[in-house]
Amino acid sequence: MKDPEFKKSWEAGEPEFQLIKSMIRAREKQNITQKQLAAKTGLTQTYISRIETGDADPTLQTLKKIAEGLGMKLELKMT
């Protein structure tokens, strides 16, 4: 974190990391597999896996589908 370039990059990605962690926690808390979540959302298990590992860049619509599949609501807050 001493390298300003690295710190800036890390902080820029923090919201995405928090969102991914929240999604994984919610899915695991409900004992839902990626495959089951895929069936509820119409997405593929592979795509959900890619989102959870940070290898995909989902749209807001996709995130909304995932939230709904988890029985949740996606809310965005700008500060």
C-alpha positions as CSV (number, residue, x, y, z in Angstrom):
1,M,0.0,0.0,0.0
2,K,3.0,2.3,0.1
3,D,3.1,2.4,-3.7
4,P,0.7,5.2,-4.7
5,E,-0.1,3.6,-8.0
6,F,-0.9,0.2,-6.4
7,K,-3.0,1.9,-3.6
8,K,-5.0,3.8,-6.2
9,S,-5.7,0.6,-8.2
10,W,-6.6,-1.3,-5.1
11,E,-9.0,1.3,-3.8
12,A,-10.7,1.6,-7.2
13,G,-11.5,-2.1,-7.2
14,E,-12.8,-2.2,-3.6
15,P,-16.5,-1.7,-4.3
16,E,-16.4,-4.6,-6.8
17,F,-14.7,-6.8,-4.3
18,Q,-17.2,-5.9,-1.6
19,L,-20.1,-6.6,-4.0
20,I,-18.7,-10.0,-5.0
21,K,-18.1,-11.0,-1.3
22,S,-21.6,-10.0,-0.4
23,M,-23.0,-12.0,-3.3
24,I,-21.1,-15.1,-2.3
25,R,-22.0,-14.7,1.4
26,A,-25.7,-14.4,0.5
27,R,-25.6,-17.4,-1.7
28,E,-23.7,-19.6,0.8
29,K,-25.9,-18.4,3.7
30,Q,-29.0,-19.7,1.7
31,N,-27.1,-22.9,0.9
32,I,-27.6,-22.3,-2.8
33,T,-25.1,-23.6,-5.3
34,Q,-23.9,-21.7,-8.3
35,K,-25.9,-24.1,-10.4
36,Q,-29.1,-23.5,-8.4
37,L,-28.6,-19.7,-8.6
38,A,-28.0,-20.0,-12.4
39,A,-31.3,-21.9,-12.7
40,K,-33.1,-19.1,-10.7
41,T,-31.6,-16.3,-12.8
42,G,-31.3,-17.7,-16.3
43,L,-27.6,-17.2,-16.2
44,T,-25.1,-20.0,-16.7
45,Q,-23.2,-21.5,-13.7
46,T,-20.0,-20.7,-15.6
47,Y,-20.9,-17.0,-15.8
48,I,-21.8,-16.9,-12.1
49,S,-18.5,-18.5,-11.3
50,R,-16.7,-15.9,-13.4
51,I,-18.5,-13.1,-11.6
52,E,-17.6,-14.6,-8.2
53,T,-13.9,-14.9,-9.1
54,G,-13.8,-11.4,-10.5
55,D,-13.2,-12.6,-14.1
56,A,-16.4,-11.1,-15.4
57,D,-17.8,-7.6,-15.6
58,P,-21.5,-8.0,-15.1
59,T,-24.0,-5.3,-16.1
60,L,-26.3,-3.7,-13.5
61,Q,-29.2,-5.8,-15.1
62,T,-27.2,-9.0,-14.4
63,L,-26.5,-8.0,-10.8
64,K,-30.2,-7.2,-10.4
65,K,-31.1,-10.7,-11.7
66,I,-28.6,-12.3,-9.2
67,A,-30.0,-10.2,-6.3
68,E,-33.6,-11.3,-7.2
69,G,-32.4,-14.9,-7.5
70,L,-31.2,-14.6,-4.0
71,G,-34.5,-13.1,-2.8
72,M,-32.8,-9.7,-2.4
73,K,-32.9,-6.2,-3.8
74,L,-30.0,-4.5,-5.5
75,E,-29.5,-1.0,-4.1
76,L,-26.8,1.5,-5.3
77,K,-25.7,4.4,-3.2
78,M,-23.5,7.2,-4.4
79,T,-21.6,9.2,-1.9
